[in-house]
């Protein structure tokens, strides 16, 4: 199975290997601050994007970015430990209570709108996360 469109594609085993490396760097029980996780993750993201940027895989990079941000939201929720910390962040961002209670240790909670509101995509850019969605794909640089 190959992923991507047109004639250039990412092989499924290469994508699986990349995801395995990302999972190894983004363990939810690592207890490391998100900034440290991002610092270790960025070189992997840059290398992967530069290797595959020749392919026409913009949509695949968007899917990977969404999955990666969800993993990072899951880590941050776990670091916050209690929903009251999440609710405090939501209030700081201008949202009005009452807020729904979510379990901070579940993977499914990272998909919650509350997590997305407290940690929007822009927030990850501010933390310095390399954004795969901004990589221009589907072309080759000329050597002129």
Backbone as CSV, one residue per row, in Angstrom:
resi,resn,N_x,N_y,N_z,CA_x,CA_y,CA_z,C_x,C_y,C_z
1,UNK,0.839,-1.183,0.000,0.000,0.000,0.000,0.878,1.237,0.000
2,UNK,0.577,2.183,-0.847,1.328,3.414,-0.914,0.392,4.571,-0.655
3,UNK,0.929,5.595,-0.029,0.117,6.737,0.356,0.579,7.958,-0.428
4,UNK,-0.345,8.795,-0.825,-0.015,9.982,-1.590,-0.840,9.991,-2.865
5,UNK,-0.589,10.961,-3.725,-1.333,11.017,-4.976,-0.361,11.232,-6.124
6,UNK,-0.869,11.124,-7.315,-0.091,11.230,-8.546,0.965,10.145,-8.604
7,UNK,2.083,10.424,-9.260,3.053,9.363,-9.497,4.043,9.190,-8.351
8,UNK,4.207,10.169,-7.478,5.170,10.087,-6.396,4.432,9.817,-5.089
9,UNK,4.876,8.783,-4.356,4.160,8.363,-3.152,5.137,7.981,-2.054
10,UNK,4.631,7.973,-0.827,5.417,7.487,0.301,5.076,6.021,0.489
11,UNK,6.068,5.196,0.593,5.818,3.778,0.856,5.277,3.628,2.268
12,UNK,4.348,2.724,2.428,3.700,2.524,3.724,4.702,2.149,4.812
13,UNK,5.706,1.345,4.478,6.656,0.934,5.517,7.519,2.111,5.971
14,UNK,7.794,3.070,5.071,8.554,4.259,5.476,7.709,5.151,6.376
15,UNK,6.436,5.261,6.049,5.530,6.044,6.879,5.356,5.389,8.248
16,UNK,5.252,4.080,8.292,5.127,3.341,9.544,6.384,3.509,10.399
17,UNK,7.549,3.466,9.758,8.815,3.640,10.486,8.900,5.050,11.064
18,UNK,8.458,6.047,10.289,8.450,7.428,10.791,7.545,7.570,11.992
19,UNK,6.335,7.009,11.890,5.394,7.099,13.011,5.929,6.391,14.251
20,UNK,6.632,5.294,14.058,7.225,4.587,15.196,8.287,5.449,15.876
21,UNK,9.075,6.168,15.091,10.088,7.061,15.664,9.431,8.206,16.421
22,UNK,8.349,8.749,15.849,7.617,9.831,16.521,7.031,9.327,17.833
23,UNK,6.454,8.128,17.811,5.876,7.567,19.039,6.938,7.367,20.106
24,UNK,8.131,6.950,19.704,9.223,6.757,20.668,9.631,8.084,21.313
25,UNK,9.562,9.170,20.555,9.938,10.485,21.087,8.814,11.169,21.848
26,UNK,7.570,10.717,21.640,6.427,11.389,22.257,5.666,10.455,23.193
27,UNK,6.390,9.781,24.047,5.712,8.902,25.009,4.959,9.753,26.025
28,UNK,3.733,9.352,26.291,2.902,10.126,27.211,3.332,9.965,28.661
29,UNK,4.040,8.903,28.970,4.461,8.700,30.356,5.912,9.145,30.573
30,UNK,6.457,9.939,29.645,7.840,10.396,29.739,8.062,11.423,30.836
31,UNK,7.054,12.225,31.139,7.156,13.226,32.188,8.016,14.423,31.827
32,UNK,8.389,14.573,30.548,9.226,15.690,30.121,8.341,16.843,29.679
33,UNK,8.812,18.070,29.905,8.042,19.224,29.428,7.876,19.182,27.912
34,UNK,6.784,19.735,27.452,6.471,19.703,26.034,7.558,20.394,25.208
35,UNK,8.159,21.431,25.734,9.214,22.132,24.996,10.405,21.210,24.715
36,UNK,10.749,20.336,25.663,11.849,19.387,25.451,11.474,18.336,24.408
37,UNK,10.240,17.880,24.450,9.762,16.891,23.484,9.823,17.484,22.076
38,UNK,9.374,18.729,21.934,9.378,19.392,20.631,10.805,19.593,20.130
39,UNK,11.700,19.943,21.035,13.105,20.158,20.664,13.730,18.882,20.097
40,UNK,13.385,17.732,20.660,13.917,16.460,20.163,13.191,15.984,18.904
41,UNK,11.956,16.407,18.747,11.127,15.971,17.628,11.418,16.746,16.340
42,UNK,11.747,18.021,16.455,11.924,18.878,15.277,12.938,18.363,14.257
43,UNK,14.134,17.887,14.659,15.061,17.383,13.634,14.488,16.209,12.830
44,UNK,13.742,15.350,13.484,13.113,14.228,12.786,12.087,14.734,11.772
45,UNK,11.283,15.717,12.178,10.261,16.269,11.286,10.895,16.976,10.092
46,UNK,11.943,17.751,10.359,12.626,18.447,9.264,13.214,17.452,8.257
47,UNK,13.897,16.448,8.766,14.509,15.458,7.888,13.490,14.714,7.056
48,UNK,12.412,14.290,7.687,11.350,13.565,6.980,10.740,14.441,5.897
49,UNK,10.456,15.701,6.240,9.816,16.592,5.274,10.742,16.907,4.106
50,UNK,12.021,17.088,4.379,12.958,17.403,3.301,13.175,16.198,2.375
51,UNK,13.153,15.017,2.953,13.338,13.809,2.152,12.160,13.587,1.199
52,UNK,10.939,13.828,1.679,9.739,13.528,0.892,9.109,14.752,0.230
53,UNK,9.709,15.931,0.345,9.061,17.131,-0.204,8.925,17.098,-1.722
54,UNK,9.745,16.293,-2.385,9.651,16.183,-3.839,8.324,15.548,-4.263
55,UNK,7.748,14.752,-3.398,6.473,14.080,-3.692,5.314,15.060,-3.551
56,UNK,4.240,14.752,-4.194,3.029,15.563,-4.116,2.175,15.024,-2.962
57,UNK,2.592,15.328,-1.726,1.963,14.720,-0.545,1.490,15.750,0.472
58,UNK,1.011,16.874,-0.001,0.545,17.947,0.883,-0.528,17.444,1.856
59,UNK,-1.483,16.673,1.351,-2.571,16.164,2.202,-2.040,15.191,3.254
60,UNK,-1.060,14.388,2.871,-0.481,13.446,3.830,0.255,14.192,4.939
61,UNK,0.956,15.270,4.579,1.618,16.095,5.591,0.600,16.745,6.523
62,UNK,-0.556,17.134,5.991,-1.608,17.712,6.831,-2.137,16.685,7.829
63,UNK,-2.346,15.445,7.360,-2.814,14.380,8.254,-1.786,14.091,9.341
64,UNK,-0.517,14.019,8.947,0.547,13.759,9.919,0.651,14.885,10.946
65,UNK,0.491,16.129,10.503,0.549,17.264,11.427,-0.578,17.201,12.451
66,UNK,-1.771,16.874,11.985,-2.908,16.745,12.896,-2.694,15.635,13.915
67,UNK,-2.206,14.501,13.453,-1.937,13.371,14.350,-0.853,13.735,15.362
68,UNK,0.173,14.417,14.906,1.270,14.806,15.778,0.805,15.804,16.838
69,UNK,0.020,16.802,16.430,-0.497,17.768,17.413,-1.394,17.069,18.426
70,UNK,-2.160,16.080,17.991,-2.999,15.335,18.934,-2.142,14.590,19.947
71,UNK,-1.039,13.987,19.506,-0.118,13.312,20.432,0.456,14.303,21.443
72,UNK,0.820,15.482,20.955,1.393,16.495,21.848,0.345,17.039,22.821
73,UNK,-0.890,17.188,22.359,-1.968,17.604,23.270,-2.176,16.561,24.358
74,UNK,-2.092,15.302,23.985,-2.240,14.220,24.946,-1.140,14.281,26.012
75,UNK,0.085,14.558,25.580,1.199,14.691,26.530,0.940,15.850,27.481
76,UNK,0.522,16.998,26.919,0.304,18.177,27.765,-0.844,17.956,28.746
77,UNK,-1.906,17.323,28.307,-3.011,17.036,29.224,-2.529,16.173,30.386
78,UNK,-1.737,15.196,30.071,-1.204,14.314,31.112,-0.298,15.082,32.078
79,UNK,0.480,16.031,31.544,1.352,16.837,32.408,0.539,17.768,33.304
80,UNK,-0.580,18.269,32.797,-1.429,19.135,33.609,-2.125,18.363,34.725
81,UNK,-2.319,17.090,34.563,-2.859,16.156,35.547,-4.328,16.353,35.889
82,UNK,-4.768,17.568,36.147,-6.157,17.796,36.585,-6.878,18.712,35.607
83,UNK,-8.164,18.486,35.483,-8.974,19.275,34.558,-9.031,20.748,34.957
84,UNK,-8.815,21.047,36.223,-8.849,22.448,36.664,-7.755,23.270,35.975
85,UNK,-6.609,22.672,35.718,-5.525,23.364,35.003,-5.955,23.656,33.566
86,UNK,-6.600,22.693,32.925,-7.132,22.886,31.578,-8.165,24.003,31.575
87,UNK,-9.045,23.990,32.545,-10.093,25.011,32.636,-9.490,26.397,32.850
88,UNK,-8.416,26.474,33.628,-7.723,27.748,33.849,-7.154,28.268,32.525
89,UNK,-6.558,27.381,31.737,-6.010,27.778,30.429,-7.119,28.258,29.493
90,UNK,-8.266,27.604,29.548,-9.390,28.018,28.710,-9.880,29.407,29.107
91,UNK,-9.948,29.674,30.404,-10.349,31.004,30.882,-9.347,32.055,30.433
92,UNK,-8.045,31.728,30.472,-7.009,32.661,30.021,-7.148,32.977,28.535
93,UNK,-7.667,32.038,27.775,-7.856,32.246,26.338,-9.196,32.913,26.025
94,UNK,-9.980,33.232,27.057,-11.209,33.983,26.865,-12.484,33.165,26.781
95,UNK,-12.418,31.871,27.043,-13.617,31.034,27.014,-14.317,31.117,28.367
96,UNK,-15.635,31.068,28.328,-16.441,31.214,29.550,-16.886,29.853,30.073
97,UNK,-16.772,29.649,31.400,-17.266,28.403,31.993,-18.790,28.382,31.948
98,UNK,-19.446,27.288,32.197,-18.919,26.017,32.702,-18.311,25.184,31.572
99,UNK,-17.294,24.417,31.941,-16.614,23.532,31.004,-16.932,22.088,31.352
100,UNK,-16.959,21.281,30.325,-17.165,19.857,30.517,-15.912,19.255,31.168
101,UNK,-16.092,18.284,32.029,-14.956,17.598,32.649,-14.461,16.523,31.692
102,UNK,-13.146,16.477,31.480,-12.567,15.413,30.673,-11.485,14.715,31.482
103,UNK,-11.260,13.473,31.166,-10.213,12.725,31.859,-8.877,13.042,31.195
104,UNK,-7.936,13.487,31.988,-6.674,14.003,31.474,-5.711,12.910,31.012
105,UNK,-5.966,11.671,31.367,-5.025,10.597,31.053,-5.431,9.752,29.860
106,UNK,-6.529,10.100,29.218,-7.019,9.290,28.098,-6.625,9.885,26.763
107,UNK,-6.283,9.005,25.841,-5.930,9.414,24.484,-7.120,10.097,23.810
108,UNK,-8.323,9.613,24.082,-9.513,10.187,23.449,-9.752,11.635,23.878
109,UNK,-9.273,12.014,25.050,-9.456,13.389,25.522,-8.652,14.393,24.703
110,UNK,-7.583,13.940,24.073,-6.766,14.854,23.270,-7.496,15.299,22.007
111,UNK,-8.578,14.616,21.663,-9.400,14.981,20.515,-10.542,15.915,20.919
112,UNK,-10.685,16.163,22.206,-11.757,17.008,22.721,-11.609,18.448,22.224
113,UNK,-12.727,19.110,21.939,-12.648,20.528,21.565,-11.990,21.377,22.662
114,UNK,-12.184,20.989,23.916,-11.562,21.742,25.005,-10.042,21.734,24.886
115,UNK,-9.469,20.595,24.547,-8.015,20.499,24.372,-7.571,21.346,23.190
116,UNK,-8.335,21.336,22.108,-7.985,22.141,20.930,-8.106,23.635,21.205
117,UNK,-9.078,24.027,22.009,-9.225,25.437,22.348,-8.103,25.900,23.277
118,UNK,-7.742,25.056,24.227,-6.674,25.417,25.168,-5.311,25.393,24.498
119,UNK,-5.137,24.503,23.513,-3.851,24.366,22.805,-4.096,24.427,21.298
120,UNK,-4.379,25.627,20.766,-4.649,25.736,19.325,-3.376,25.487,18.506
121,UNK,-3.548,25.299,17.222,-2.406,25.040,16.341,-1.371,26.155,16.427
122,UNK,-1.832,27.373,16.567,-0.934,28.529,16.672,-0.026,28.400,17.900
123,UNK,-0.541,27.825,18.960,0.225,27.630,20.193,1.428,26.734,19.948
124,UNK,1.255,25.708,19.129,2.366,24.814,18.800,3.425,25.543,17.971
125,UNK,2.975,26.448,17.090,3.922,27.262,16.328,4.734,28.149,17.277
126,UNK,4.066,28.702,18.287,4.749,29.545,19.272,5.761,28.750,20.091
127,UNK,5.475,27.476,20.336,6.415,26.616,21.070,7.591,26.184,20.194
128,UNK,7.501,26.424,18.893,8.594,26.103,17.990,8.480,24.771,17.287
129,UNK,7.296,24.172,17.277,7.102,22.902,16.582,7.228,23.115,15.072
130,UNK,8.036,22.296,14.414,8.176,22.362,12.966,6.850,21.944,12.349
131,UNK,6.298,22.790,11.494,4.979,22.549,10.922,5.101,21.910,9.537
132,UNK,4.720,20.659,9.435,4.771,19.947,8.161,3.829,20.551,7.124
133,UNK,2.769,21.206,7.585,1.786,21.768,6.660,2.351,22.931,5.855
134,UNK,3.401,23.563,6.348,3.986,24.713,5.657,5.091,24.328,4.675
135,UNK,5.405,23.048,4.592,6.430,22.582,3.665,5.845,22.550,2.257
136,UNK,6.552,23.179,1.321,6.094,23.148,-0.065,6.495,21.810,-0.665
137,UNK,5.529,21.139,-1.251,5.771,19.794,-1.785,5.493,19.756,-3.279
138,UNK,5.983,18.687,-3.906,5.651,18.411,-5.286,6.515,19.108,-6.315
139,UNK,7.729,19.471,-5.946,8.600,20.106,-6.929,10.048,19.778,-6.626
140,UNK,10.900,20.072,-7.578,12.336,19.853,-7.419,13.023,21.205,-7.582
141,UNK,14.000,21.470,-6.734,14.775,22.710,-6.873,15.706,22.587,-8.068
142,UNK,15.832,23.645,-8.808,16.785,23.619,-9.927,18.187,23.915,-9.396
143,UNK,19.187,23.457,-10.104,20.564,23.634,-9.656,21.262,24.782,-10.369
144,UNK,20.492,25.699,-10.930,21.068,26.834,-11.652,21.681,27.839,-10.714
